[in-house]
Amino acid sequence: MGSCFSSSKISGSNSNAPSTTATTTTTTTSNAVVNQHPHRRTATTAANKHDGGGSNWNPHKTKENSRNQQQGSNNKNKMKNKATSRRQNGVISCGKRTDFGYLKDFDQRYSIGKLLGHGQFGYTYVATDKANGDRVAVKKIDKNKMILPIAVEDVKREVRILQALSGHENVVQFYNAFEDDSYVYIAMELCEGGELLDRILSKKDSRYTEKDAAIVVRQMLKVAAQCHLHGLVHRDMKPENFLFKSPKEDSHLKATDFGLSDFIRPGKKFTDIVGSAYYVAPEVLKRKSGPESDVWSIGVITYILLCGRRPFWDKTEDGIFKEVLRNKPDFRRKPWPTISTSARDFVKKLLVKDPRARLTAAQALSHPWVREGGNASGIPLDISVLSNMRQFVRYSRLKQFALRALASTLDEEELSDLKDQFHAIDIDKSGAISLEEMRQALAKDLPWKMKESRVLEILEAIDSNTDGLVDFTEFVAATLHVHQLEEHNSEKWQQLSQAAFEKFDVDKDGYITPEELKMYTGLRGSIDPILEEADIDKDGKISLSEFRRLLRTASLSSNNIPSPAPHRGLRKI
């Protein structure tokens, strides 16, 4: 059997050009998505999985939801009739014509038991491994219903994602994929502890204690960080998409639904709108999103866990979107005054509207609130740190000097997440990063395939004292997040940037002159070409505002950072 090909736009794909049709948050999630939780009430659209209006969580559906569900049902019937019509007209679905390349011996290895849940395109069952008696969850997807190539690609992509994340303690384990003439079967770990959403609803006032909330949030952040290292964005982080392994209170949390997830090319952005209304990030609505959108969604979930209300709510979907784009969460209303300062700080830094200033998943794991009782050694590498190291080599000499000066002004609190990252890369704990350690760290950002010569170039750019190693001070200069410093505390940013400026401005007259620049950098010859980059008004010297602008923006020499070859797992658009 051959494969099916199509030039149609794929919902959830990493399209890098504006979409001609908007994919709304109320579209049905991926064709491959089938509910596998035994207590899930219904298989509905992304928006209908949420409870109705009101500021507090409500497990009962409102009239508005009932109307939406009826409309969704009518749409499904239309699609079903269209699919039946195609088959009656002799058109064979793309799924039936496709050999997925999966194993063909499902019936010999598993026996199917009770139904757990169902969706538009398939069912999920408990199954028993005939060899050892182990129980698993099996997603059974009808090839007849994969009418178009998009449906086939959705199934293949979900299997690819599960394979990529296999082994992570907070992702449902993938065992194998099978197929026969009629169905695709995905065998996975069986989770019987219920949805995170159900546990939230069962709590008093629909709230978690801070300690319990931090444990849950830590596990979600680990999933996001692992996804991002694989060049993968989840795109639909919400309580319904996390199950507990068992009913025990201390059960592991497992991410189960990757129906909207997709791989993204380095340096590119998604331009389609997918996800679920209450959890969607501002940049998704602006059609320019990436891994940062997952962190926003976790910020929304954390807000809900701590206070029992959503941070952004309105009676309509459009109203919710306006709230997300325009307003800030309310931290004045009860119970927020009784919630710790650390918890409030954590949520605020996840719900920053500018994705550049938002904490990354790995950074969030270093935050004191989440880290409480947690093990720092379990913090994964941060894709933004690896990205900053790759970019540093492209910066002009002046910007590199300016960043080193800024790095020297930071205190322990501002350096805590970078200290975790430095220790994660410094495998032998020698206090310095070697070329081999640098190579191993950069290799973990899987979409990037770096040549050895490129790794050496990066190390030499960061290694200001030319001893062949990167110490912590050099590491900070190359990896600090300037946008976060300014966004999180503008007053402190003003102080730090001025302190860095004054390291150059020896006579304290408010300007960096060519002589002072030559004195600080130790460079010989004409300093004019270096000065020109920051000297916007062309008066032959650098003011404090010009210096701050230099720190905020990538220099001209860094604007053309080449993109790597696409990762083998990426879908070509």
C-alpha positions as CSV (number, residue, x, y, z in Angstrom):
1,M,0.0,0.0,0.0
2,G,1.2,3.4,-0.8
3,S,1.3,6.6,1.3
4,C,-1.1,9.5,0.8
5,F,0.0,13.0,-0.1
6,S,-1.7,16.3,0.2
7,S,-0.9,20.0,-0.1
8,S,-3.7,21.0,2.3
9,K,-2.8,23.0,5.5
10,I,-2.5,20.8,8.6
11,S,-4.1,22.0,11.8
12,G,-1.4,22.2,14.5
13,S,1.5,22.2,12.0
14,N,4.5,24.4,12.4
15,S,3.5,26.6,9.5
16,N,5.8,29.6,9.2
17,A,3.6,31.6,6.9
18,P,0.3,33.2,7.9
19,S,-2.6,30.8,7.6
20,T,-5.4,31.4,5.2
21,T,-7.9,29.9,7.6
22,A,-8.0,30.3,11.3
23,T,-7.9,27.2,13.4
24,T,-10.0,28.1,16.4
25,T,-9.7,26.7,19.9
26,T,-13.1,25.1,19.6
27,T,-12.0,22.8,16.8
28,T,-12.0,19.1,17.7
29,T,-8.6,18.0,18.8
30,S,-6.4,15.7,16.7
31,N,-8.0,12.7,14.8
32,A,-5.7,10.6,16.8
33,V,-7.0,11.8,20.2
34,V,-9.2,9.2,22.0
35,N,-10.1,9.5,25.6
36,Q,-8.4,6.8,27.7
37,H,-9.5,7.9,31.2
38,P,-12.3,5.6,32.4
39,H,-14.1,8.4,34.2
40,R,-14.1,11.0,31.4
41,R,-17.6,12.2,30.9
42,T,-17.8,12.7,27.2
43,A,-15.5,13.2,24.2
44,T,-16.1,16.8,23.3
45,T,-14.4,19.7,21.5
46,A,-11.5,21.4,23.2
47,A,-13.7,24.2,24.6
48,N,-16.6,21.9,25.7
49,K,-14.2,20.0,27.9
50,H,-14.4,22.9,30.3
51,D,-17.1,23.7,32.6
52,G,-19.5,26.6,31.9
53,G,-19.4,30.2,33.2
54,G,-18.8,31.6,36.6
55,S,-15.6,32.4,38.5
56,N,-15.3,29.1,40.3
57,W,-14.9,25.6,38.8
58,N,-18.2,23.8,38.3
59,P,-18.5,20.1,37.3
60,H,-22.0,20.6,35.9
61,K,-22.5,21.7,32.3
62,T,-24.5,24.9,31.7
63,K,-27.2,25.5,29.0
64,E,-24.5,27.3,26.9
65,N,-22.4,24.2,27.0
66,S,-25.3,22.0,26.1
67,R,-26.0,24.1,23.1
68,N,-22.3,23.9,22.1
69,Q,-22.3,20.2,22.5
70,Q,-25.5,19.8,20.4
71,Q,-23.9,21.9,17.7
72,G,-20.7,19.8,18.0
73,S,-22.8,16.7,17.7
74,N,-24.5,18.0,14.5
75,N,-21.1,18.8,13.0
76,K,-19.9,15.3,13.8
77,N,-23.0,13.8,12.1
78,K,-22.4,15.9,9.0
79,M,-18.8,14.7,8.9
80,K,-19.9,11.1,9.5
81,N,-22.4,11.3,6.7
82,K,-19.8,12.8,4.4
83,A,-17.4,10.0,5.2
84,T,-20.1,7.4,4.6
85,S,-21.0,9.1,1.4
86,R,-17.4,8.8,0.2
87,R,-17.2,5.1,1.0
88,Q,-20.5,4.5,-0.8
89,N,-19.2,6.3,-3.8
90,G,-16.3,3.9,-3.9
91,V,-13.6,6.3,-2.5
92,I,-11.2,4.4,-0.3
93,S,-10.0,6.5,2.7
94,C,-6.4,7.6,2.9
95,G,-6.0,5.5,6.1
96,K,-7.0,2.3,4.3
97,R,-4.5,3.0,1.5
98,T,-1.6,3.7,3.9
99,D,0.9,1.2,5.3
100,F,2.0,2.9,8.5
101,G,5.0,0.6,8.9
102,Y,3.8,-0.6,12.4
103,L,3.9,-4.1,13.7
104,K,1.2,-6.5,12.3
105,D,0.8,-8.9,15.2
106,F,-1.5,-7.1,17.7
107,D,-4.0,-9.9,18.0
108,Q,-1.3,-12.4,18.8
109,R,0.2,-10.2,21.6
110,Y,-2.9,-8.6,23.3
111,S,-6.4,-9.4,24.2
112,I,-8.8,-6.4,24.4
113,G,-11.0,-5.9,27.5
114,K,-13.4,-3.2,28.7
115,L,-13.9,0.1,27.0
116,L,-12.4,3.1,28.7
117,G,-13.5,5.9,26.4
118,H,-14.1,6.9,22.9
119,G,-13.7,9.8,20.5
120,Q,-14.8,10.6,17.0
121,F,-12.2,8.4,15.3
122,G,-11.6,5.5,17.7
123,Y,-11.9,3.9,21.1
124,T,-9.6,3.2,24.0
125,Y,-9.7,-0.1,25.8
126,V,-8.0,-2.0,28.6
127,A,-5.9,-4.8,27.0
128,T,-3.9,-7.6,28.5
129,D,-0.5,-8.6,27.3
130,K,-0.8,-12.4,26.6
131,A,2.9,-13.0,27.4
132,N,3.0,-11.6,31.0
133,G,-0.6,-10.7,31.9
134,D,0.2,-6.9,32.2
135,R,-2.7,-4.5,31.7
136,V,-2.2,-1.7,29.2
137,A,-4.3,1.0,27.5
138,V,-4.8,0.5,23.8
139,K,-6.0,3.2,21.5
140,K,-7.8,1.7,18.5
141,I,-8.2,4.0,15.6
142,D,-10.3,3.2,12.5
143,K,-8.5,3.6,9.2
144,N,-11.8,4.0,7.4
145,K,-12.3,7.3,9.2
146,M,-8.9,8.7,8.2
147,I,-10.4,10.1,5.0
148,L,-7.7,12.8,4.3
149,P,-3.9,12.7,4.6
150,I,-4.2,15.1,7.6
151,A,-5.7,12.3,9.6
152,V,-2.9,9.9,8.7
153,E,-0.3,12.5,9.5
154,D,-1.9,13.2,12.9
155,V,-1.7,9.5,13.9
156,K,1.9,9.2,12.7
157,R,2.9,12.4,14.5
158,E,1.4,11.3,17.8
159,V,3.2,7.9,17.7
160,R,6.5,9.8,16.8
161,I,6.0,12.1,19.8
162,L,5.2,9.2,22.2
163,Q,8.4,7.5,21.0
164,A,10.5,10.6,21.5
165,L,9.3,11.1,25.1
166,S,9.4,7.5,26.0
167,G,11.0,6.8,29.4
168,H,10.1,10.2,31.0
169,E,8.5,9.6,34.4
170,N,5.7,12.1,33.8
171,V,4.7,11.0,30.3
172,V,2.4,8.0,29.7
173,Q,4.7,5.2,28.6
174,F,4.5,4.1,24.9
175,Y,4.9,0.4,24.4
176,N,4.3,0.0,20.6
177,A,2.2,0.7,17.6
178,F,0.4,-1.9,15.6
179,E,-1.8,-2.0,12.5
180,D,-4.0,-4.4,10.5
181,D,-6.1,-3.8,7.4
182,S,-8.8,-1.9,9.4
183,Y,-7.2,-0.3,12.5
184,V,-4.1,1.3,14.0
185,Y,-3.4,0.3,17.6
186,I,-1.3,2.3,20.1
187,A,-0.4,0.4,23.2
188,M,0.4,2.6,26.2
189,E,0.7,2.6,30.0
190,L,-2.7,2.3,31.8
191,C,-3.4,5.2,34.1
192,E,-6.2,4.6,36.6
193,G,-5.9,7.5,39.0
194,G,-8.2,9.9,37.3
195,E,-7.7,13.4,35.7
196,L,-6.0,16.2,37.4
197,L,-9.2,18.2,36.7
198,D,-11.3,15.8,38.8
199,R,-8.8,16.0,41.7
200,I,-9.0,19.8,41.6
201,L,-12.8,19.7,41.7
202,S,-12.7,17.2,44.7
203,K,-10.6,19.6,46.8
204,K,-12.1,22.0,49.4
205,D,-13.0,25.2,47.5
206,S,-11.4,23.5,44.4
207,R,-8.0,24.5,45.8
208,Y,-4.7,22.7,46.4
209,T,-2.4,23.5,49.3
210,E,0.7,25.2,48.2
211,K,2.9,22.2,49.0
212,D,0.6,19.8,47.0
213,A,0.3,22.3,44.1
214,A,4.1,22.7,43.9
215,I,4.4,18.9,43.5
216,V,1.9,18.8,40.7
217,V,3.3,21.9,38.9
218,R,6.9,20.5,39.2
219,Q,5.8,17.4,37.2
220,M,4.1,19.4,34.5
221,L,7.2,21.6,34.1
222,K,9.4,18.6,33.7
223,V,7.2,17.4,30.8
224,A,7.3,20.8,29.1
225,A,11.1,21.0,29.5
226,Q,11.6,17.6,28.1
227,C,9.3,18.4,25.1
228,H,11.2,21.6,24.4
229,L,14.6,19.8,24.3
230,H,13.1,17.6,21.6
231,G,12.0,20.6,19.6
232,L,8.4,19.8,20.5
233,V,5.6,22.1,21.8
234,H,2.7,20.5,23.6
235,R,0.2,23.3,22.7
236,D,-2.6,22.1,24.9
237,M,-1.5,22.0,28.5
238,K,-4.5,21.8,30.7
239,P,-5.8,19.7,33.7
240,E,-7.8,17.4,31.5
241,N,-4.7,16.2,29.6
242,F,-2.9,15.0,32.8
243,L,-3.8,11.7,34.5
244,F,-2.6,10.1,37.7
245,K,-1.0,6.7,37.4
246,S,-3.0,5.4,40.4
247,P,-5.7,6.7,42.8
248,K,-3.0,7.2,45.6
249,E,-2.5,10.7,46.8
250,D,1.2,10.6,45.9
251,S,0.7,9.1,42.5
252,H,2.8,10.3,39.6
253,L,1.2,12.7,37.2
254,K,1.3,11.6,33.5
255,A,0.8,13.7,30.4
256,T,-1.4,11.7,28.1
257,D,-2.8,13.7,25.2
258,F,-0.4,14.9,22.5
259,G,-3.1,15.4,19.8
260,L,-2.3,19.1,19.2
261,S,1.5,18.8,19.9
262,D,3.9,19.4,17.1
263,F,7.6,19.7,16.3
264,I,8.9,23.2,15.5
265,R,12.0,24.3,13.6
266,P,14.6,26.3,15.6
267,G,14.0,30.0,15.2
268,K,10.5,29.6,13.7
269,K,7.0,30.2,15.1
270,F,3.6,28.6,14.9
271,T,1.1,30.8,13.1
272,D,-2.1,28.8,13.6
273,I,-4.4,29.2,16.7
274,V,-4.9,25.9,18.5
275,G,-5.4,24.9,22.2
276,S,-8.1,25.5,24.8
277,A,-9.5,29.0,25.4
278,Y,-8.8,29.3,29.2
279,Y,-5.2,28.2,28.8
280,V,-4.2,29.8,25.5
281,A,-1.2,32.2,25.6
282,P,-1.3,35.7,24.2
283,E,1.3,35.0,21.5
284,V,-0.9,32.1,20.2
285,L,-3.7,34.5,19.6
286,K,-1.2,36.8,17.8
287,R,-0.2,33.8,15.6
288,K,3.4,33.9,16.7
289,S,4.0,31.2,19.3
290,G,6.6,28.7,20.4
291,P,7.6,26.7,23.4
292,E,6.9,29.6,25.7
293,S,3.2,29.1,25.3
294,D,3.3,25.8,27.2
295,V,4.8,27.7,30.2
296,W,1.9,30.2,30.1
297,S,-0.6,27.4,30.2
298,I,1.1,25.9,33.2
299,G,1.0,29.3,34.8
300,V,-2.8,29.3,34.3
301,I,-3.1,25.9,35.8
302,T,-1.0,27.0,38.8
303,Y,-3.2,30.0,39.4
304,I,-6.3,27.7,39.4
305,L,-4.6,25.1,41.7
306,L,-3.9,27.9,44.3
307,C,-7.1,29.9,44.3
308,G,-9.8,27.7,42.6
309,R,-10.6,30.3,39.9
310,R,-9.4,31.0,36.4
311,P,-7.1,34.0,35.9
312,F,-8.9,34.9,32.7
313,W,-12.7,34.4,32.3
314,D,-15.6,35.7,30.3
315,K,-18.9,34.3,29.1
316,T,-17.7,34.0,25.5
317,E,-14.6,32.7,23.8
318,D,-13.9,36.1,22.3
319,G,-14.3,37.6,25.7
320,I,-11.7,35.2,27.1
321,F,-9.3,36.1,24.4
322,K,-9.6,39.8,25.1
323,E,-9.0,39.1,28.8
324,V,-5.8,37.1,27.9
325,L,-4.5,39.9,25.6
326,R,-5.4,42.9,27.7
327,N,-5.7,42.2,31.4
328,K,-3.5,40.9,34.2
329,P,-4.5,38.2,36.7
330,D,-6.1,39.4,39.9
331,F,-3.8,38.8,42.9
332,R,-5.8,41.0,45.3
333,R,-8.9,38.9,45.7
334,K,-9.1,36.2,48.4
335,P,-7.3,33.8,48.9
336,W,-4.3,35.5,47.3
337,P,-3.4,37.8,50.3
338,T,-2.9,34.6,52.4
339,I,-0.9,32.8,49.7
340,S,2.9,33.0,50.1
341,T,4.9,35.8,48.3
342,S,7.0,33.1,46.7
343,A,4.0,31.4,45.1
344,R,2.6,34.7,43.8
345,D,6.0,35.6,42.4
346,F,6.2,32.3,40.6
347,V,2.7,32.6,39.0
348,K,3.4,36.2,37.9
349,K,6.6,35.2,36.2
350,L,4.8,32.5,34.3
351,L,1.9,34.8,33.3
352,V,4.1,37.5,31.7
353,K,2.5,38.4,28.4
354,D,5.9,39.0,26.6
355,P,7.2,35.4,25.9
356,R,10.8,36.6,25.8
357,A,10.4,37.8,29.4
358,R,8.5,34.7,30.6
359,L,10.4,32.0,32.6
360,T,11.2,29.0,30.6
361,A,10.1,25.5,31.9
362,A,13.7,24.8,33.2
363,Q,14.0,28.2,34.8
364,A,10.6,27.7,36.5
365,L,11.9,24.5,38.0
366,S,14.7,26.5,39.7
367,H,12.3,28.9,41.3
368,P,12.3,28.6,45.1
369,W,8.6,27.9,45.3
370,V,8.7,24.8,43.0
371,R,12.1,23.8,44.2
372,E,11.1,23.5,47.8
373,G,11.9,20.0,48.8
374,G,12.9,19.3,45.2
375,N,16.2,18.0,43.9
376,A,18.2,20.6,41.9
377,S,20.1,17.7,40.1
378,G,16.7,16.8,38.5
379,I,16.5,20.1,36.7
380,P,16.8,19.6,32.9
381,L,18.9,21.8,30.6
382,D,17.2,25.0,29.5
383,I,16.7,25.5,25.8
384,S,17.0,29.3,26.2
385,V,20.4,28.9,27.9
386,L,21.7,26.7,25.0
387,S,20.2,29.2,22.5
388,N,21.9,32.2,24.3
389,M,25.2,30.4,24.1
390,R,24.8,29.8,20.4
391,Q,23.9,33.5,19.8
392,F,26.7,34.9,22.0
393,V,29.3,34.0,19.3
394,R,27.4,36.2,16.8
395,Y,27.3,39.3,19.0
396,S,29.7,42.1,18.3
397,R,32.7,42.6,20.6
398,L,31.0,45.6,22.2
399,K,27.9,43.8,23.1
400,Q,29.9,40.9,24.5
401,F,31.8,43.3,26.8
402,A,28.5,45.0,27.8
403,L,26.9,41.7,28.8
404,R,30.0,40.7,30.8
405,A,29.8,44.0,32.7
406,L,26.0,43.4,33.3
407,A,26.7,39.9,34.5
408,S,29.1,41.1,37.1
409,T,26.3,43.2,38.8
410,L,23.9,40.4,39.4
411,D,23.2,39.0,42.9
412,E,22.6,35.4,44.1
413,E,18.9,35.5,43.6
414,E,19.2,36.6,39.9
415,L,21.9,33.9,39.4
416,S,20.1,31.0,41.0
417,D,18.6,29.4,37.8
418,L,21.9,30.0,35.8
419,K,23.8,28.3,38.7
420,D,21.6,25.2,38.3
421,Q,22.2,25.2,34.6
422,F,26.0,25.6,35.0
423,H,26.1,22.6,37.4
424,A,24.0,20.6,35.0
425,I,26.5,21.2,32.2
426,D,29.6,20.9,34.4
427,I,29.3,17.1,34.6
428,D,32.6,16.4,36.4
429,K,31.9,19.3,39.0
430,S,35.3,20.8,38.4
431,G,33.9,24.4,38.5
432,A,34.4,24.9,34.7
433,I,32.9,23.7,31.5
434,S,35.2,21.9,29.1
435,L,34.8,21.6,25.3
436,E,33.4,18.0,25.7
437,E,30.9,19.1,28.3
438,M,29.9,22.0,26.1
439,R,29.4,19.6,23.2
440,Q,27.3,17.2,25.2
441,A,25.1,20.0,26.5
442,L,24.5,21.5,23.0
443,A,23.8,18.0,21.6
444,K,20.8,17.7,24.0
445,D,18.9,20.4,22.1
446,L,17.9,17.8,19.6
447,P,16.7,19.9,16.6
448,W,20.2,21.5,16.4
449,K,22.9,19.3,14.9
450,M,26.2,21.1,15.6
451,K,29.6,20.4,14.1
452,E,32.5,20.1,16.5
453,S,34.1,23.2,14.9
454,R,31.0,25.2,15.7
455,V,31.0,24.1,19.4
456,L,34.7,25.2,19.7
457,E,33.8,28.5,18.2
458,I,31.1,29.0,20.8
459,L,33.4,28.1,23.7
460,E,36.1,30.4,22.5
461,A,33.7,33.3,22.2
462,I,32.5,32.8,25.8
463,D,35.9,32.0,27.2
464,S,37.1,35.6,27.8
465,N,40.3,34.7,29.6
466,T,41.3,32.2,26.9
467,D,42.1,29.3,29.3
468,G,40.1,26.8,27.2
469,L,37.4,26.5,29.8
470,V,34.2,28.4,30.6
471,D,33.9,29.5,34.3
472,F,30.7,30.6,35.9
473,T,31.2,34.3,35.4
474,E,31.9,33.8,31.7
475,F,28.8,31.4,31.5
476,V,26.5,34.1,33.1
477,A,27.6,36.7,30.6
478,A,26.7,34.5,27.7
479,T,23.4,33.1,29.0
480,L,21.6,35.8,31.1
481,H,18.1,36.8,30.1
482,V,18.1,40.6,29.6
483,H,14.4,40.8,28.8
484,Q,13.5,39.0,32.0
485,L,15.6,41.3,34.1
486,E,13.8,44.4,32.7
487,E,10.3,42.9,32.8
488,H,10.4,41.3,36.3
489,N,11.7,44.3,38.1
490,S,12.1,47.5,36.1
491,E,13.6,49.5,39.0
492,K,16.2,46.9,39.6
493,W,17.0,46.8,35.9
494,Q,17.6,50.5,35.9
495,Q,20.1,50.1,38.8
496,L,21.9,47.0,37.3
497,S,22.2,48.5,33.8
498,Q,23.5,51.8,35.3
499,A,26.1,49.9,37.4
500,A,27.3,48.0,34.3
501,F,27.5,51.3,32.4
502,E,29.6,52.9,35.1
503,K,32.2,50.2,34.8
504,F,33.0,51.8,31.4
505,D,32.2,55.5,32.4
506,V,35.3,56.0,34.5
507,D,34.9,59.8,35.0
508,K,31.2,59.5,35.7
509,D,30.2,62.2,33.3
510,G,27.3,60.1,31.9
511,Y,29.0,59.0,28.7
512,I,31.4,56.3,27.5
513,T,34.1,57.9,25.4
514,P,36.3,56.2,22.9
515,E,39.2,56.5,25.4
516,E,37.2,54.9,28.2
517,L,36.0,52.1,25.9
518,K,39.6,51.4,24.9
519,M,40.7,51.5,28.5
520,Y,38.0,49.0,29.7
521,T,38.3,46.5,26.8
522,G,42.0,46.7,26.3
523,L,41.5,46.8,22.6
524,R,44.2,48.4,20.4
525,G,43.8,50.4,17.2
526,S,40.8,52.4,16.1
527,I,37.8,52.0,18.4
528,D,35.4,53.9,16.1
529,P,33.9,50.8,14.3
530,I,33.0,49.2,17.7
531,L,31.6,52.5,19.1
532,E,29.4,53.1,16.1
533,E,27.1,50.2,16.9
534,A,25.8,51.8,20.1
535,D,26.3,55.5,19.2
536,I,22.8,56.0,17.8
537,D,22.9,59.9,17.7
538,K,26.4,59.9,16.2
539,D,27.9,62.2,18.8
540,G,31.1,60.1,19.2
541,K,30.2,58.7,22.6
542,I,27.7,56.3,24.3
543,S,25.0,57.5,26.6
544,L,23.3,55.4,29.3
545,S,20.1,55.1,27.2
546,E,22.2,53.9,24.2
547,F,24.0,51.4,26.4
548,R,20.7,50.0,27.6
549,R,19.5,49.7,24.1
550,L,22.6,47.8,23.2
551,L,21.9,45.3,26.0
552,R,18.3,44.8,25.0
553,T,18.8,44.2,21.3
554,A,20.9,41.7,19.4
555,S,23.7,43.5,17.6
556,L,23.7,43.7,13.8
557,S,26.2,40.9,13.5
558,S,23.8,38.6,15.3
559,N,20.7,39.1,13.1
560,N,21.6,36.4,10.6
561,I,22.0,33.4,12.8
562,P,21.7,30.4,10.4
563,S,19.0,27.9,11.0
564,P,20.1,24.3,11.3
565,A,19.0,21.5,9.0
566,P,15.5,20.3,10.1
567,H,15.3,17.6,12.7
568,R,14.6,14.2,11.2
569,G,11.3,14.1,13.0
570,L,10.0,17.4,11.8
571,R,7.1,17.6,9.4
572,K,7.8,19.5,6.2
573,I,5.3,22.2,5.4
